Amino acid sequence: MPKKSLAAQATPLVVQEHIQMWGKAIRAQRMVLRLTAAQLASRIGVSVPTVARLEKGDPGVGVGSYLGALFSLGLNSVATPVLNPELWQSPASKRVRPTRMESGDELGYF
């Protein structure tokens, strides 16, 4: 039985499924564009074995490699839609500081 990578073990199932979809889309689009794995590797600055791992949906490959491949193949807007700026411009994005504990408000940690 093949050993699973630590990245695969630590990655939630829904995330693994999305990464595998990205991998399938990358391979399919590369074939449509009639690019070799070496050509795609050169475009995104990775090795040919890394392209093979991308296309298999390996969660151990860096997200930058996935996004670079998606962008280079013209799939970025479909696979990774633009997020609403309110997500990072809201007041909730400000620094959070721990609240001070009043004496007698102990949590029993120490």
C-alpha positions as CSV (number, residue, x, y, z in Angstrom):
1,M,0.0,0.0,0.0
2,P,1.5,3.4,-1.0
3,K,2.4,5.8,1.7
4,K,0.3,9.0,1.8
5,S,2.1,12.2,2.2
6,L,1.8,14.2,5.4
7,A,0.2,17.0,3.3
8,A,-2.5,14.7,2.2
9,Q,-3.2,13.5,5.7
10,A,-3.4,17.0,7.1
11,T,-5.6,18.4,4.3
12,P,-9.4,18.4,4.7
13,L,-11.2,16.2,2.3
14,V,-13.1,19.1,0.6
15,V,-9.8,20.8,0.0
16,Q,-8.3,17.6,-1.5
17,E,-11.2,17.4,-3.8
18,H,-10.8,20.9,-5.0
19,I,-7.0,20.4,-5.6
20,Q,-7.8,17.2,-7.6
21,M,-10.3,19.1,-9.7
22,W,-7.6,21.8,-10.3
23,G,-5.2,19.0,-11.3
24,K,-7.7,17.5,-13.8
25,A,-8.4,20.9,-15.3
26,I,-4.7,21.7,-15.6
27,R,-4.1,18.5,-17.5
28,A,-7.2,18.8,-19.7
29,Q,-6.4,22.4,-20.7
30,R,-2.7,21.6,-21.3
31,M,-3.9,18.9,-23.7
32,V,-6.3,21.2,-25.4
33,L,-3.6,23.8,-25.9
34,R,-1.3,21.0,-27.1
35,L,1.5,21.9,-24.6
36,T,3.9,19.3,-23.3
37,A,4.5,19.0,-19.6
38,A,8.0,20.4,-20.2
39,Q,6.5,23.5,-21.9
40,L,4.1,24.1,-19.0
41,A,6.9,23.5,-16.5
42,S,9.0,26.1,-18.2
43,R,6.1,28.6,-18.2
44,I,5.5,28.3,-14.5
45,G,9.1,27.8,-13.3
46,V,8.8,24.2,-12.0
47,S,10.1,20.8,-12.9
48,V,8.4,18.3,-15.2
49,P,7.9,15.9,-12.2
50,T,6.1,18.8,-10.4
51,V,3.8,19.3,-13.3
52,A,3.0,15.6,-13.1
53,R,2.2,16.0,-9.3
54,L,0.1,19.1,-10.1
55,E,-2.0,17.1,-12.6
56,K,-2.5,14.3,-10.1
57,G,-3.8,16.8,-7.6
58,D,-1.0,16.3,-5.1
59,P,-1.7,18.6,-2.0
60,G,2.1,18.7,-1.3
61,V,2.6,20.9,-4.3
62,G,2.7,24.6,-3.4
63,V,-0.4,26.7,-4.0
64,G,1.7,29.1,-6.0
65,S,2.4,26.3,-8.5
66,Y,-1.2,25.5,-8.9
67,L,-2.2,29.1,-9.3
68,G,0.7,29.7,-11.8
69,A,-0.5,26.8,-13.9
70,L,-4.1,27.8,-13.8
71,F,-3.1,31.4,-14.8
72,S,-0.8,30.3,-17.5
73,L,-3.5,28.1,-19.0
74,G,-6.2,30.7,-18.8
75,L,-8.2,29.0,-16.1
76,N,-7.6,31.3,-13.2
77,S,-10.8,33.2,-13.4
78,V,-12.8,30.0,-13.6
79,A,-11.0,28.0,-11.0
80,T,-10.3,30.9,-8.5
81,P,-12.9,33.6,-8.8
82,V,-12.0,37.0,-7.4
83,L,-13.0,37.4,-3.7
84,N,-15.1,40.3,-2.6
85,P,-12.8,43.0,-1.2
86,E,-15.1,43.4,1.8
87,L,-13.6,40.1,3.1
88,W,-10.3,41.8,3.9
89,Q,-11.3,45.5,4.1
90,S,-13.9,45.0,6.9
91,P,-13.3,46.1,10.5
92,A,-13.0,42.4,11.4
93,S,-9.6,42.3,9.6
94,K,-8.1,44.6,12.3
95,R,-5.7,43.1,14.8
96,V,-7.3,41.1,17.5
97,R,-5.9,41.4,21.0
98,P,-6.6,39.0,23.8
99,T,-8.9,40.3,26.5
100,R,-7.6,41.0,30.0
101,M,-8.6,38.5,32.6
102,E,-10.0,39.9,35.8
103,S,-8.6,38.4,39.0
104,G,-10.6,35.4,39.9
105,D,-11.4,34.8,36.3
106,E,-9.0,32.0,36.0
107,L,-9.4,29.2,33.5
108,G,-7.5,26.7,35.5
109,Y,-4.6,26.3,33.1
110,F,-1.8,26.8,35.6
